[in-house]
Amino acid sequence: MINKESGHTLADVVISFPIIGLIIVILSLAMVNFVTTYQEVEAFTRMSTEMFNAIEVIRHGNVFEDRNEPNPVPLLGVLTADTLTIGLDRSLNVKPKLPDTRNYYSKFYVKNNILFADVKSGHKTKYNLRLFPVEDREIGENPEIEILNPKHIFSNRTPNLPNTPSQIPQDKICLLGVELKAKVRFRSRLDKQSVEEDIRFNTRTIRYTTRIFAGSSI
């Protein structure tokens, strides 16, 4: 009676090593690619959300609470504005329909790559309320999020209608254009990469454009 033995020879084991190594390499590359893609999507989504929230504050206003203040400070938005003006520094000034507009206003502006808001409500004043980006994050020596059009965010989009009431000045802003363009960086630029390659492979750009009617302007 002959016993049949089963198993793997030394040659089989030696041959399988390169195959196992190749599989490990493929799985490792797939995992690295998955993690990289996830990080890029997460950063892109976070910037998109922050941009949307900032423009919604400009549109509707907001209430900023302070632990040291018993009453919150209301930030006036465009939808409830009576007067909108764009300053020489390209900031947006929002004033309500009140007799004393010197003590009630909101101001939106970009400084040091950050979109801020100032608000004055009676005797309460708040400066440098941060809207976008919500915090400082660095990728190497560069900011993770960069505003690309700091001086061209706000514009007057009021149409020149022939039947516009004569009491409305021609330069009065009834329809505000808002365009916020920003770039998110995923990784630092390599030494061998050109500027164009850096922008193409290491960053993504979002442009959010909308128009807001000043509800109390007419």
Sequence and secondary structure as in RCSB ss.txt:
>XXXX:A:sequence
MINKESGHTLADVVISFPIIGLIIVILSLAMVNFVTTYQEVEAFTRMSTEMFNAIEVIRHGNVFEDRNEPNPVPL
LGVLTADTLTIGLDRSLNVKPKLPDTRNYYSKFYVKNNILFADVKSGHKTKYNLRLFPVEDREIGENPEIEILNP
KHIFSNRTPNLPNTPSQIPQDKICLLGVELKAKVRFRSRLDKQSVEEDIRFNTRTIRYTTRIFAGSSI
>XXXX:A:secstr
      S  HHHHHHHHHHHHHHHHHHHHHHHHHHHHHHHHHHHHHHHHHHHHHHHHHHHEEEE  TT SS EEE
E GGG SEEEE TTS EEEE SSS GGGEEEEEEEETTEEEEEEEETTEEEEEEEEESSS  EETTEESEEES T
TSSEEE     TT  TTS TT  SEEEEEEEEEEE S   TT  HHHHHHHHEEEEEEEEEEE TT  
